[in-house]
Each structure stands twice: as structure tokens, then as C-alpha cells.
Amino acid sequence: MRPGPLRFAGRGSPLSARQKQTKWIRVDRERVFGITSCVYQALAVLVLRSVHAQHVPQTCTRVHASRRMRTARRAPSCFETHRSALSLWTHRFRAAMLLSMRTKIQRGCGMRARDSRCKRACLVARTALAVCFGATVAGVAAARAEPTFPSKPIHISVPYGAGGVADLTMRLLAQKLTERTKQQVVIENRPGAGGLLSAKAVLEAPADGYTLGVIGNGQAIGMSLFKARPYNVLSDFTLVSMTASFEMLLAVKADSALKTLQDVVAAARKNPKQLNFGAINPGSTQNLSAHLLKQVSGADVTIIPYKTTPDLVTAVLRGDVDLGFDFYAGLQAVISDNKVRIIATSGEERNPLLGDVPTAKESGFPDYVVTSWNGLASAAGMPADTLAILNQHINAALSDEKLQATASALGMDARGSTPEEMRERMAADVKKWAAVIDKAGIEKQ
């Protein structure tokens, strides 16, 4: 028969010398080791709960109904599995320690006890303790071993048609990202509506890093060009990294009498409204670049918009416009055939493909600097660790020598950035182009 709680004699009962030496007087062994095991169990459960909160999917959480907590039927979570093992071994630990306790008390009371029983109890207690800690550590290790970002394909939404500068940049980047992450990176072209279709697809997707969109100075211009913009490019997106930049080329017909940018401005000042500048689409970077040159130089010229780059090139070749504005990718063919001549570029530095062509700054117009750029962004709220990993992958991919060479051949400078640098550039361009649009009197769409 199992003895009940063992206490020493009450007040007034004589105690032997052996009894006085023991420290278990008037202490319930159940209470002592009950408290001990509960404290240990609480500490272990706290560790497991910490792991569970960070790594167990939301489908493993409990469902509240009315005022009662009901557990939905599902497979046991990682946390619950370790909690069950913990409860079992805590019970064994507690029982073993009670057995050891009883043996010690019996010895303290001078009662006969077997050493083997005590040793066995201590061994079981130590085993239980080790297994409990082992279960906890195993849970942490299992949680840390879960797949890290990215663990599935990444989709990049491009707000332009296939074959454009932004599309070519993203396809080069997608190839390198696929090689680095071992996950497919898919390009999805969504042209139209001034980039709103692409932006909508990105903003409606989860901010988990698996749906990205191409944004850049085009979206910065849109902040001031449209009356009702359904999003704010600075607050509704998580800006990840810049990807590429490219300057504007100022082109004239090969046999034009205008040899330099100073010649163009001088002719425009001498003959107001006689010279024509050509660029695509009102409100585009090319079109606003023409307006900016008009503003900083004081040249009184007429700016003629065209629907496409081929239409613009045709107008330059026929002499319909005296100066055309476009990127290297759009003018590459006629440059190679010597049908047009580039008299200046709009970047901070000379284009390595056009080493003999000066910048507008070198030509005497220091305020004329235009660098178009693209970058990647997701919906606002991307976790910081995911953002850091994604930014690291993008910058590493852009530093690839083959990608750099291919981008350079297309007239692009493939270069990444930090999220903070991209945000600073976006904010600066929003302010810059808003001033150009207001001064040019361009009607908001």
C-alpha cells in the first residue's frame, strides 16, 4: 500500500537527533516537488511557445467560439507534439523525484531503505530532465530548419510591353535571381493605364516578397501628372532596390547644321518658336526632358509629341523636328547606321558607348541632368528580414559581370541600392518633376 503524505510528529512529540538533522520537517513532499516540477514545466513551455509563435502556421492556432475556447480539428502542430512529450516526461520526472524524496525522508527518519531504489529514482529523474530539455532544443532546431525566403516562385509585374528598356532589364535580372535563389522568377507584362494595372496587381498581392512590381521615375512623374492617383508611391509600397538607370540622348539628323547643344539653344533664341523638339507621349520622361531643357536654357521652342519611338525617329530623319529626345535603346539602330548624330547626353557622366559625346553639363547647362531609372517594390508591409534577403539577392545579381556587360551594351547602368537610397531618389524625383509639370503648364490627366 502506498503511504500517504509523510509528516513528522506534531508539536510536543519528541524528536530524535537523526530527525533534527533532516530539513524536511512539516513539509509535504507533494507540495515541494509539485512546485519544482511546475516551475520547470512553465519555463519549458515558455520556450516552446516562443518557437510556436514565430514558426507555426496560423492554421495551427486555436479557434475562439463565444466565450469558450475550442480547438479546431487538425493535425497536431509542432508545438503541440513537443508539449505532449513534455507533459509525459514532466510527469515521470515528478514521480521519480517523489520516489527519491520518500527514500530520503525514510532515511532521515531512520527507516530502512535500499540504496538501489534511490539510485534508480535519481537516474530516472535525470533521464526525464534530459529528455525534456532535449525536446525543447529539438523544437527550436526544427523551427529554425524551416525553409527560408524564397521558397516558391517570385513574380515581377512590368508596367510596359515586352522588348522595352524596363522589360529587358527585368529579364536579365530574373535570370540571375533564378540562378541565385533556385526559385523561378517570372516576368509578367501589364502595360496600359499609365502603369496602374501593374501597380494594382502588386498592391493587391500579399506583402511577402513573392510579388514585385517595376516602379521608377515614371511613377514619380505620375504623382503630379494625374488628378486622382489611387496610390501613393512613397507610402503604399515597400521600396526594395533600384535596378538600372539610363540617361537621355539628344539627337539631330546626321547632316544637320546644328553641331552642338549650344548651337541648338543659340538658334532657338535667335529665332523664337522656329525650332521643334520631338519626344514621345506627353508626360513621359522623354517629353518632360524636352520641357526641362526649354526651361533651363530659355529657348523658345515648340515641343511636338509622338506616340511611339519609331514615329519620333522618322520625324528626326525627315527633318520634321530639329532635336529628338529618347534613350539609347530606342535610337541604337539609327546610331549604328549613322543616320542620326548625338550632340549631348543628359547624365551626370558621359555614356561609355558614346565617349566623344559631351554631357549637357559639359555643354554649359549644369541644371540639365536627367537620369531615368527603374527599381523593384512590393506592397507596403514587407517583413524586415524578407526585405533584407531580397535586397541582398538583387544587389548580388546586378553585380554579375555578364549582366553588367549586357546592360551596358543596351545603354543601361545596372546598379542596385539600399531601400533607403531608393526612397530618397523617389522623393527627390517626385519633387523635381512636379515643378517641371507646373512650370510647363501641362494639364493633369
C-alpha positions as CSV (number, residue, x, y, z in Angstrom):
1,M,0.0,0.0,0.0
2,R,1.3,3.4,-0.9
3,P,1.8,5.5,2.2
4,G,0.1,8.9,2.4
5,P,1.8,12.2,2.8
6,L,4.6,11.7,5.3
7,R,5.0,14.3,8.1
8,F,7.0,14.3,11.2
9,A,5.4,14.3,14.7
10,G,3.4,17.3,15.6
11,R,4.2,19.8,18.3
12,G,5.2,18.3,21.6
13,S,6.4,15.0,20.1
14,P,10.0,14.2,21.0
15,L,12.4,14.2,18.0
16,S,15.4,12.0,17.8
17,A,18.8,13.6,16.9
18,R,18.6,12.0,13.5
19,Q,15.2,13.6,12.9
20,K,16.5,17.0,14.0
21,Q,19.2,16.8,11.3
22,T,16.8,16.5,8.4
23,K,15.4,19.6,6.6
24,W,12.1,18.1,5.7
25,I,10.2,18.8,8.9
26,R,6.5,19.7,8.4
27,V,6.9,19.8,4.6
28,D,4.6,17.9,2.3
29,R,6.6,16.1,-0.2
30,E,3.9,16.5,-2.8
31,R,4.0,20.3,-2.4
32,V,7.8,20.6,-2.6
33,F,8.2,18.6,-5.8
34,G,4.8,19.7,-7.2
35,I,6.1,23.3,-7.2
36,T,9.5,22.2,-8.5
37,S,8.1,20.4,-11.5
38,C,5.6,23.1,-12.2
39,V,8.3,25.7,-12.3
40,Y,10.4,23.7,-14.7
41,Q,7.4,22.9,-16.9
42,A,6.4,26.6,-17.1
43,L,9.9,27.5,-18.2
44,A,10.0,24.8,-20.9
45,V,6.5,25.8,-22.2
46,L,7.6,29.4,-22.4
47,V,10.4,28.4,-24.7
48,L,8.1,26.2,-26.8
49,R,5.5,29.0,-27.0
50,S,8.2,31.4,-28.3
51,V,9.1,28.9,-31.0
52,H,5.5,28.3,-31.8
53,A,4.6,32.0,-32.1
54,Q,7.3,32.6,-34.7
55,H,7.3,29.5,-36.8
56,V,4.0,27.5,-36.6
57,P,1.5,28.4,-39.3
58,Q,-1.7,30.3,-38.4
59,T,-3.8,27.3,-39.2
60,C,-2.5,25.7,-36.0
61,T,-3.9,28.4,-33.8
62,R,-6.9,27.9,-31.6
63,V,-10.4,29.0,-32.6
64,H,-12.5,31.0,-30.2
65,A,-16.2,30.5,-30.2
66,S,-18.5,32.5,-27.9
67,R,-16.7,32.6,-24.5
68,R,-15.3,29.1,-24.8
69,M,-12.0,28.1,-26.5
70,R,-12.5,25.3,-28.9
71,T,-9.7,23.5,-30.7
72,A,-10.4,23.0,-34.5
73,R,-9.9,19.5,-35.8
74,R,-6.5,19.4,-37.5
75,A,-3.2,17.7,-37.4
76,P,-1.2,18.4,-34.3
77,S,1.2,21.3,-34.6
78,C,4.9,21.1,-33.9
79,F,4.3,22.9,-30.6
80,E,1.5,20.5,-29.5
81,T,3.7,17.5,-30.3
82,H,6.5,18.7,-28.2
83,R,4.1,19.8,-25.5
84,S,2.6,16.3,-25.3
85,A,6.1,14.8,-24.9
86,L,6.9,17.5,-22.3
87,S,3.9,16.6,-20.2
88,L,4.7,12.9,-20.3
89,W,8.3,13.4,-19.2
90,T,7.4,16.1,-16.7
91,H,5.1,13.5,-15.0
92,R,7.9,10.9,-15.0
93,F,10.3,13.5,-13.6
94,R,7.9,14.5,-10.9
95,A,7.2,10.8,-9.9
96,A,10.8,9.9,-9.9
97,M,11.7,12.9,-7.7
98,L,8.9,12.0,-5.3
99,L,10.3,8.5,-5.0
100,S,13.7,9.9,-4.3
101,M,12.2,12.2,-1.8
102,R,10.4,9.4,0.0
103,T,13.6,7.4,0.2
104,K,15.5,10.4,1.7
105,I,12.8,11.0,4.2
106,Q,12.7,7.4,5.2
107,R,16.5,7.5,5.7
108,G,16.1,10.8,7.7
109,C,13.6,9.1,10.0
110,G,15.9,6.1,10.5
111,M,13.8,3.8,8.4
112,R,15.3,1.1,6.3
113,A,15.7,1.9,2.6
114,R,17.5,0.3,-0.3
115,D,20.3,2.2,-2.0
116,S,19.4,0.7,-5.4
117,R,15.9,2.1,-5.2
118,C,17.3,5.6,-4.5
119,K,19.9,5.4,-7.3
120,R,17.2,4.2,-9.7
121,A,15.0,7.1,-8.8
122,C,17.7,9.6,-9.3
123,L,18.6,8.0,-12.7
124,V,15.0,8.2,-13.9
125,A,14.8,11.8,-12.7
126,R,18.0,12.8,-14.6
127,T,16.8,11.0,-17.7
128,A,13.4,12.8,-17.6
129,L,15.2,16.1,-17.2
130,A,17.5,15.5,-20.1
131,V,14.7,14.3,-22.4
132,C,12.6,17.4,-21.5
133,F,15.4,19.7,-22.4
134,G,16.1,17.6,-25.5
135,A,12.6,18.0,-26.7
136,T,12.8,21.8,-26.2
137,V,16.0,22.1,-28.1
138,A,14.7,19.8,-30.9
139,G,11.7,22.0,-31.3
140,V,13.8,25.1,-31.7
141,A,16.1,23.3,-34.2
142,A,13.2,22.1,-36.2
143,A,11.7,25.6,-36.3
144,R,15.0,27.1,-37.5
145,A,15.3,24.4,-40.1
146,E,12.1,25.6,-41.9
147,P,12.5,26.9,-45.4
148,T,13.8,30.5,-45.6
149,F,12.8,33.1,-48.2
150,P,12.3,32.4,-51.1
151,S,10.7,29.0,-51.0
152,K,8.5,29.5,-54.1
153,P,8.5,31.4,-57.4
154,I,8.7,35.1,-57.5
155,H,6.6,37.2,-59.9
156,I,7.7,40.6,-61.3
157,S,5.0,42.8,-62.8
158,V,6.3,45.1,-65.6
159,P,4.1,48.1,-66.5
160,Y,5.4,48.2,-70.1
161,G,5.3,45.9,-73.1
162,A,7.8,43.3,-73.9
163,G,11.1,44.5,-75.5
164,G,11.3,47.8,-73.8
165,V,14.1,49.0,-71.6
166,A,12.4,48.1,-68.3
167,D,11.4,44.7,-69.7
168,L,14.9,43.9,-70.9
169,T,16.4,44.9,-67.6
170,M,14.0,42.7,-65.6
171,R,14.5,39.7,-67.8
172,L,18.3,40.0,-67.3
173,L,17.8,40.3,-63.6
174,A,15.2,37.5,-63.4
175,Q,17.7,35.1,-65.0
176,K,20.3,35.8,-62.4
177,L,17.9,35.8,-59.5
178,T,16.6,32.4,-60.6
179,E,20.2,31.1,-60.5
180,R,20.9,32.5,-57.1
181,T,17.6,31.6,-55.3
182,K,16.9,28.3,-57.1
183,Q,13.4,29.6,-57.5
184,Q,11.8,30.6,-60.8
185,V,11.4,34.3,-61.3
186,V,8.5,35.1,-63.6
187,I,8.1,38.3,-65.7
188,E,4.5,39.4,-66.2
189,N,4.0,42.3,-68.6
190,R,1.0,44.5,-67.7
191,P,1.1,47.7,-69.9
192,G,-1.6,50.3,-70.0
193,A,-3.4,52.8,-67.9
194,G,-0.2,54.7,-67.1
195,G,1.2,51.8,-65.1
196,L,-2.0,51.5,-62.9
197,L,-2.7,47.9,-64.0
198,S,0.7,46.7,-62.9
199,A,0.6,48.7,-59.6
200,K,-2.9,47.3,-58.8
201,A,-1.6,43.7,-59.2
202,V,1.3,44.4,-56.8
203,L,-0.8,46.3,-54.2
204,E,-3.5,43.6,-54.1
205,A,-0.9,40.8,-53.5
206,P,0.4,39.9,-50.1
207,A,3.5,41.9,-48.9
208,D,5.5,38.7,-48.6
209,G,8.2,39.4,-51.3
210,Y,6.8,37.0,-53.8
211,T,5.0,39.6,-55.9
212,L,7.1,42.6,-57.0
213,G,6.5,45.4,-59.4
214,V,8.7,47.7,-61.5
215,I,8.5,51.3,-60.5
216,G,10.7,54.3,-61.1
217,N,10.8,57.9,-62.2
218,G,7.7,57.2,-64.3
219,Q,5.7,56.7,-61.1
220,A,7.4,59.7,-59.6
221,I,6.1,61.8,-62.6
222,G,2.6,60.2,-62.2
223,M,2.3,61.6,-58.7
224,S,1.9,65.1,-60.2
225,L,0.5,64.2,-63.7
226,F,-2.8,62.5,-62.6
227,K,-5.6,64.2,-60.8
228,A,-6.7,61.2,-58.9
229,R,-4.0,58.7,-58.2
230,P,-5.2,55.5,-56.5
231,Y,-1.9,55.1,-54.6
232,N,1.0,57.0,-53.1
233,V,4.3,55.7,-54.4
234,L,6.1,56.6,-51.2
235,S,3.6,55.3,-48.6
236,D,1.8,52.4,-50.3
237,F,4.9,50.5,-51.5
238,T,7.8,48.8,-49.9
239,L,10.7,50.1,-52.0
240,V,13.2,47.2,-52.3
241,S,16.1,48.3,-54.6
242,M,16.9,50.3,-57.7
243,T,17.9,48.1,-60.6
244,A,19.1,50.3,-63.6
245,S,19.4,53.8,-64.8
246,F,19.8,55.3,-68.3
247,E,20.2,58.9,-69.5
248,M,18.5,60.8,-72.3
249,L,20.1,61.2,-75.7
250,L,19.7,64.4,-77.7
251,A,19.7,63.5,-81.4
252,V,19.7,65.5,-84.6
253,K,19.7,64.4,-88.3
254,A,23.1,63.3,-89.4
255,D,23.5,66.2,-91.9
256,S,22.0,68.9,-89.5
257,A,23.8,72.2,-89.3
258,L,23.3,72.1,-85.5
259,K,26.6,70.5,-84.3
260,T,26.4,71.1,-80.5
261,L,23.8,71.8,-77.9
262,Q,24.9,75.4,-77.7
263,D,24.1,75.7,-81.4
264,V,20.6,74.5,-80.8
265,V,20.0,76.9,-77.9
266,A,21.5,79.8,-79.8
267,A,19.3,79.1,-82.9
268,A,16.2,78.9,-80.7
269,R,17.0,82.2,-79.0
270,K,17.7,83.9,-82.3
271,N,14.5,82.5,-84.0
272,P,11.8,82.1,-81.3
273,K,9.3,79.3,-82.0
274,Q,11.1,78.3,-85.2
275,L,12.8,75.2,-83.8
276,N,10.9,72.0,-82.9
277,F,11.8,69.5,-80.2
278,G,10.3,66.0,-80.5
279,A,9.6,63.4,-77.8
280,I,7.1,60.6,-77.2
281,N,3.9,60.8,-75.2
282,P,3.0,64.0,-73.2
283,G,4.0,63.4,-69.6
284,S,6.7,60.7,-70.4
285,T,10.2,61.1,-69.2
286,Q,11.3,61.9,-72.7
287,N,8.6,64.6,-73.1
288,L,9.4,66.2,-69.7
289,S,13.1,66.2,-70.5
290,A,12.4,68.4,-73.5
291,H,10.3,70.7,-71.4
292,L,13.1,70.8,-68.8
293,L,15.7,71.8,-71.4
294,K,13.4,74.5,-72.7
295,Q,13.1,75.8,-69.1
296,V,16.7,75.8,-68.1
297,S,18.1,77.2,-71.4
298,G,15.4,79.8,-72.0
299,A,15.0,78.5,-75.6
300,D,11.6,79.4,-77.1
301,V,10.8,76.2,-79.0
302,T,7.8,74.1,-79.9
303,I,7.6,70.6,-78.4
304,I,5.8,68.0,-80.6
305,P,4.6,64.8,-79.0
306,Y,4.7,61.4,-80.8
307,K,3.0,58.1,-80.0
308,T,6.0,55.8,-80.4
309,T,9.8,55.9,-80.7
310,P,9.7,54.8,-84.4
311,D,7.4,57.7,-85.1
312,L,9.9,60.1,-83.4
313,V,12.9,58.6,-85.3
314,T,11.0,59.1,-88.6
315,A,10.3,62.7,-87.7
316,V,14.0,63.3,-87.0
317,L,15.2,61.7,-90.2
318,R,12.7,63.7,-92.3
319,G,13.6,67.0,-90.6
320,D,10.2,67.5,-89.0
321,V,11.9,68.1,-85.7
322,D,15.3,69.7,-85.1
323,L,16.1,67.8,-81.9
324,G,14.8,64.5,-80.7
325,F,14.8,63.1,-77.1
326,D,15.0,59.4,-76.4
327,F,17.0,56.6,-74.7
328,Y,19.9,54.7,-76.3
329,A,17.8,51.5,-76.7
330,G,15.3,53.4,-78.9
331,L,18.0,55.1,-81.0
332,Q,20.6,52.3,-81.2
333,A,19.7,51.2,-84.7
334,V,19.9,54.6,-86.3
335,I,23.0,55.5,-84.4
336,S,24.8,52.4,-85.7
337,D,23.7,53.3,-89.2
338,N,25.0,56.8,-88.8
339,K,21.5,58.2,-89.7
340,V,21.4,60.5,-86.6
341,R,24.0,62.3,-84.6
342,I,24.0,62.6,-80.8
343,I,25.0,66.1,-79.7
344,A,24.7,65.6,-75.9
345,T,23.6,63.3,-73.2
346,S,21.7,64.2,-70.1
347,G,23.5,62.1,-67.5
348,E,26.0,63.1,-64.8
349,E,28.8,61.4,-66.7
350,R,29.5,60.5,-70.3
351,N,28.0,57.4,-71.8
352,P,30.8,54.8,-72.3
353,L,29.1,53.8,-75.6
354,L,29.3,57.4,-76.8
355,G,32.6,58.5,-75.3
356,D,33.1,61.5,-77.6
357,V,29.7,63.0,-76.8
358,P,29.6,65.5,-74.0
359,T,27.0,65.8,-71.3
360,A,24.6,68.8,-71.2
361,K,26.5,69.9,-68.0
362,E,29.8,70.0,-70.0
363,S,28.0,71.9,-72.7
364,G,27.2,74.7,-70.4
365,F,23.8,73.7,-68.9
366,P,24.6,72.4,-65.3
367,D,21.0,72.3,-64.3
368,Y,20.0,69.9,-67.1
369,V,20.5,66.4,-65.6
370,V,18.0,63.7,-66.4
371,T,18.5,60.1,-65.5
372,S,15.6,57.8,-65.9
373,W,15.6,54.7,-63.6
374,N,13.7,51.6,-62.6
375,G,13.5,49.6,-59.4
376,L,11.5,46.9,-57.6
377,A,8.9,47.3,-55.0
378,S,6.1,45.3,-53.3
379,A,3.0,46.3,-51.3
380,A,3.7,48.1,-48.1
381,G,4.3,46.0,-45.0
382,M,7.0,43.5,-46.2
383,P,8.8,41.9,-43.2
384,A,12.2,43.5,-42.5
385,D,14.0,40.1,-42.7
386,T,12.4,39.3,-46.1
387,L,13.3,42.8,-47.4
388,A,16.9,42.4,-46.3
389,I,17.2,39.0,-48.0
390,L,15.5,40.2,-51.2
391,N,17.7,43.3,-51.4
392,Q,20.8,41.3,-50.9
393,H,19.9,38.9,-53.7
394,I,19.0,41.7,-56.1
395,N,22.3,43.6,-55.5
396,A,24.3,40.5,-55.8
397,A,22.6,39.6,-59.1
398,L,23.1,43.1,-60.5
399,S,26.8,42.9,-59.8
400,D,27.2,39.9,-62.1
401,E,29.8,40.7,-64.8
402,K,27.8,39.2,-67.6
403,L,24.7,41.1,-66.6
404,Q,26.7,44.3,-66.4
405,A,28.1,43.8,-69.9
406,T,24.7,43.0,-71.4
407,A,23.1,46.0,-69.7
408,S,25.9,48.3,-70.8
409,A,25.5,47.2,-74.4
410,L,21.9,48.4,-74.1
411,G,22.9,51.8,-72.8
412,M,21.9,51.0,-69.2
413,D,23.8,51.2,-65.9
414,A,22.7,48.2,-63.9
415,R,23.2,49.1,-60.3
416,G,21.4,48.2,-57.1
417,S,20.8,50.3,-54.0
418,T,19.5,50.1,-50.4
419,P,15.8,50.6,-49.8
420,E,16.6,53.9,-48.1
421,E,18.6,55.2,-51.2
422,M,15.7,54.2,-53.5
423,R,13.2,56.1,-51.2
424,E,15.4,59.2,-51.3
425,R,15.7,59.1,-55.0
426,M,11.9,58.6,-55.5
427,A,11.1,61.5,-53.1
428,A,13.6,63.8,-55.0
429,D,12.1,62.9,-58.4
430,V,8.6,63.4,-57.2
431,K,9.5,67.0,-56.2
432,K,11.6,67.6,-59.3
433,W,9.1,66.6,-61.9
434,A,6.2,68.3,-60.1
435,A,8.0,71.6,-60.6
436,V,8.6,70.9,-64.3
437,I,5.0,69.9,-64.9
438,D,3.7,73.0,-63.1
439,K,6.0,75.4,-64.9
440,A,5.3,73.8,-68.3
441,G,1.5,74.2,-67.7
442,I,0.8,70.6,-68.6
443,E,-2.8,69.7,-67.8
444,K,-3.2,66.9,-65.3
445,Q,-4.9,63.8,-66.7
